[in-house]
Amino acid sequence: MKTTSISSHTPPRVPPHYMRDDEQKQVREMNGPMGRPDGDHRSADSIIEKSSLLKSFLDNRDNYHMIDDLRRQVGDWTHANPDPEARANAAYDLDKVLRFIDNLDDRHLNAIHSRNGNIDGFASNGYGTLDNSEASVLKAFSEKGYSVLKHLRT
């Protein structure tokens, strides 16, 4: 007797800003920007366009008070940087940090929705962040660097 299975298992679609455990571990071990992996030849513009989280963050004006500090941590992803490779590496590293922060455990932060593709917790006036939010974690990263990310729960 021949049987056929009607059900085929299709894995659920993973949001593009979701970060796997191995990626989270890599971010926790970083001491500074690492740039794109070997074989990744995307431009900064391409990285920004393909990342809804990064694009949304850069289009948002509520975070302007930390942009210069973020550039000091990951490098300059803007066209003010004449080196296209360095721009792409900076965009890649910023995307990785933003995705890590968006994947933080929302049970330990205020005013956030984990894995929603946004960095939550910016004050609407553009001058600050809500305490203990994704935005406050990003602000701490912009000031103190990668060590801030080492022990956060995801």
C-alpha positions as a Markdown table, in Angstrom:
| # | Residue | x | y | z |
|---|---|---|---|---|
| 1 | Met | 0.0 | 0.0 | 0.0 |
| 2 | Lys | 1.4 | 3.4 | -1.0 |
| 3 | Thr | 0.8 | 6.4 | 1.2 |
| 4 | Thr | 1.5 | 10.0 | 0.4 |
| 5 | Ser | 1.9 | 12.8 | 2.8 |
| 6 | Ile | -0.2 | 15.8 | 2.1 |
| 7 | Ser | 1.4 | 18.1 | 4.6 |
| 8 | Ser | 4.7 | 19.6 | 3.7 |
| 9 | His | 6.4 | 21.6 | 6.4 |
| 10 | Thr | 7.4 | 25.1 | 5.4 |
| 11 | Pro | 9.5 | 26.8 | 8.1 |
| 12 | Pro | 8.1 | 30.1 | 9.3 |
| 13 | Arg | 9.4 | 33.2 | 7.7 |
| 14 | Val | 12.2 | 34.7 | 9.8 |
| 15 | Pro | 12.1 | 38.5 | 10.0 |
| 16 | Pro | 15.1 | 40.1 | 8.3 |
| 17 | His | 16.1 | 41.9 | 11.6 |
| 18 | Tyr | 16.0 | 38.6 | 13.6 |
| 19 | Met | 19.5 | 37.7 | 14.9 |
| 20 | Arg | 20.5 | 34.1 | 15.3 |
| 21 | Asp | 22.3 | 32.9 | 18.5 |
| 22 | Asp | 25.7 | 32.6 | 16.7 |
| 23 | Glu | 25.4 | 36.2 | 15.5 |
| 24 | Gln | 24.4 | 37.4 | 19.0 |
| 25 | Lys | 27.4 | 35.6 | 20.4 |
| 26 | Gln | 29.7 | 37.2 | 17.8 |
| 27 | Val | 28.4 | 40.7 | 18.7 |
| 28 | Arg | 29.0 | 40.0 | 22.4 |
| 29 | Glu | 32.6 | 39.1 | 21.7 |
| 30 | Met | 33.3 | 42.1 | 19.6 |
| 31 | Asn | 35.7 | 44.8 | 20.9 |
| 32 | Gly | 35.4 | 47.1 | 18.0 |
| 33 | Pro | 34.0 | 47.2 | 14.4 |
| 34 | Met | 34.8 | 44.2 | 12.3 |
| 35 | Gly | 33.4 | 45.1 | 8.9 |
| 36 | Arg | 31.8 | 42.9 | 6.4 |
| 37 | Pro | 32.7 | 39.2 | 6.2 |
| 38 | Asp | 35.0 | 38.0 | 3.3 |
| 39 | Gly | 33.0 | 37.8 | 0.1 |
| 40 | Asp | 30.5 | 40.5 | 1.0 |
| 41 | His | 30.9 | 43.2 | -1.6 |
| 42 | Arg | 27.7 | 45.2 | -0.9 |
| 43 | Ser | 28.0 | 49.0 | -0.8 |
| 44 | Ala | 26.9 | 51.0 | 2.1 |
| 45 | Asp | 23.8 | 52.1 | 0.2 |
| 46 | Ser | 22.9 | 48.5 | -0.6 |
| 47 | Ile | 23.3 | 47.5 | 3.0 |
| 48 | Ile | 21.1 | 50.4 | 4.2 |
| 49 | Glu | 18.4 | 49.7 | 1.6 |
| 50 | Lys | 18.2 | 46.0 | 2.3 |
| 51 | Ser | 17.9 | 46.5 | 6.1 |
| 52 | Ser | 14.5 | 47.9 | 7.1 |
| 53 | Leu | 15.8 | 48.4 | 10.6 |
| 54 | Leu | 18.9 | 50.4 | 9.6 |
| 55 | Lys | 16.9 | 52.4 | 6.9 |
| 56 | Ser | 14.2 | 53.2 | 9.4 |
| 57 | Phe | 16.8 | 54.2 | 12.0 |
| 58 | Leu | 18.7 | 56.5 | 9.7 |
| 59 | Asp | 15.5 | 58.1 | 8.3 |
| 60 | Asn | 14.3 | 58.9 | 11.9 |
| 61 | Arg | 15.2 | 62.3 | 13.2 |
| 62 | Asp | 14.6 | 61.5 | 16.9 |
| 63 | Asn | 18.1 | 60.0 | 17.2 |
| 64 | Tyr | 20.2 | 62.8 | 15.7 |
| 65 | His | 21.8 | 63.5 | 19.1 |
| 66 | Met | 23.7 | 60.3 | 19.0 |
| 67 | Ile | 24.7 | 60.0 | 15.3 |
| 68 | Asp | 28.2 | 61.5 | 15.7 |
| 69 | Asp | 28.9 | 59.2 | 18.7 |
| 70 | Leu | 27.8 | 56.2 | 16.7 |
| 71 | Arg | 30.1 | 57.2 | 13.9 |
| 72 | Arg | 33.0 | 57.1 | 16.4 |
| 73 | Gln | 32.1 | 53.6 | 17.3 |
| 74 | Val | 31.4 | 51.9 | 14.0 |
| 75 | Gly | 32.8 | 54.4 | 11.4 |
| 76 | Asp | 31.2 | 56.8 | 9.0 |
| 77 | Trp | 28.6 | 55.2 | 6.7 |
| 78 | Thr | 27.8 | 58.5 | 5.0 |
| 79 | His | 29.0 | 59.9 | 1.7 |
| 80 | Ala | 31.2 | 62.3 | 3.8 |
| 81 | Asn | 33.5 | 59.3 | 4.0 |
| 82 | Pro | 35.4 | 59.2 | 0.7 |
| 83 | Asp | 36.3 | 55.5 | 1.1 |
| 84 | Pro | 33.4 | 53.3 | -0.2 |
| 85 | Glu | 34.8 | 50.2 | 1.5 |
| 86 | Ala | 35.0 | 51.9 | 4.9 |
| 87 | Arg | 31.5 | 53.3 | 4.4 |
| 88 | Ala | 30.1 | 49.8 | 3.6 |
| 89 | Asn | 31.9 | 48.3 | 6.6 |
| 90 | Ala | 30.5 | 51.0 | 8.9 |
| 91 | Ala | 27.0 | 50.4 | 7.6 |
| 92 | Tyr | 27.4 | 46.7 | 8.1 |
| 93 | Asp | 28.6 | 47.1 | 11.7 |
| 94 | Leu | 25.9 | 49.6 | 12.5 |
| 95 | Asp | 23.2 | 47.3 | 11.2 |
| 96 | Lys | 24.6 | 44.4 | 13.3 |
| 97 | Val | 24.5 | 46.5 | 16.4 |
| 98 | Leu | 21.0 | 47.7 | 15.7 |
| 99 | Arg | 19.8 | 44.2 | 15.1 |
| 100 | Phe | 21.4 | 43.0 | 18.3 |
| 101 | Ile | 19.7 | 45.7 | 20.3 |
| 102 | Asp | 16.3 | 45.1 | 18.6 |
| 103 | Asn | 16.7 | 41.4 | 19.6 |
| 104 | Leu | 17.1 | 42.2 | 23.3 |
| 105 | Asp | 14.8 | 40.5 | 25.7 |
| 106 | Asp | 11.8 | 42.9 | 26.1 |
| 107 | Arg | 11.1 | 41.5 | 29.6 |
| 108 | His | 14.2 | 43.4 | 30.9 |
| 109 | Leu | 13.6 | 46.8 | 29.1 |
| 110 | Asn | 11.0 | 49.5 | 29.2 |
| 111 | Ala | 8.8 | 50.8 | 26.3 |
| 112 | Ile | 10.0 | 48.2 | 23.7 |
| 113 | His | 8.8 | 45.5 | 21.5 |
| 114 | Ser | 11.6 | 43.0 | 20.9 |
| 115 | Arg | 12.3 | 42.1 | 17.3 |
| 116 | Asn | 9.9 | 44.6 | 15.8 |
| 117 | Gly | 12.3 | 46.2 | 13.4 |
| 118 | Asn | 12.6 | 49.5 | 15.3 |
| 119 | Ile | 14.8 | 50.8 | 18.0 |
| 120 | Asp | 12.2 | 51.8 | 20.6 |
| 121 | Gly | 12.5 | 54.4 | 23.3 |
| 122 | Phe | 13.5 | 57.7 | 21.6 |
| 123 | Ala | 11.8 | 60.7 | 23.1 |
| 124 | Ser | 9.6 | 62.3 | 20.4 |
| 125 | Asn | 11.3 | 65.7 | 20.8 |
| 126 | Gly | 14.6 | 64.2 | 19.5 |
| 127 | Tyr | 16.5 | 65.2 | 22.6 |
| 128 | Gly | 16.7 | 62.0 | 24.6 |
| 129 | Thr | 15.9 | 58.4 | 25.3 |
| 130 | Leu | 13.5 | 56.7 | 27.7 |
| 131 | Asp | 15.3 | 55.1 | 30.6 |
| 132 | Asn | 16.1 | 51.4 | 30.2 |
| 133 | Ser | 15.0 | 51.1 | 26.6 |
| 134 | Glu | 16.5 | 50.0 | 23.4 |
| 135 | Ala | 17.3 | 53.6 | 22.6 |
| 136 | Ser | 19.1 | 54.0 | 26.0 |
| 137 | Val | 21.2 | 50.9 | 25.3 |
| 138 | Leu | 22.1 | 52.3 | 21.9 |
| 139 | Lys | 23.0 | 55.7 | 23.5 |
| 140 | Ala | 25.3 | 53.8 | 26.0 |
| 141 | Phe | 26.9 | 51.9 | 23.1 |
| 142 | Ser | 27.4 | 55.2 | 21.2 |
| 143 | Glu | 29.3 | 56.6 | 24.2 |
| 144 | Lys | 31.1 | 53.5 | 25.6 |
| 145 | Gly | 31.4 | 51.1 | 22.7 |
| 146 | Tyr | 31.0 | 47.4 | 22.3 |
| 147 | Ser | 31.6 | 46.5 | 26.0 |
| 148 | Val | 28.0 | 47.7 | 26.7 |
| 149 | Leu | 26.6 | 44.8 | 24.7 |
| 150 | Lys | 28.5 | 41.9 | 26.3 |
| 151 | His | 26.1 | 40.9 | 29.0 |
| 152 | Leu | 22.7 | 42.0 | 27.7 |
| 153 | Arg | 19.9 | 39.4 | 27.5 |
| 154 | Thr | 18.5 | 38.5 | 24.2 |
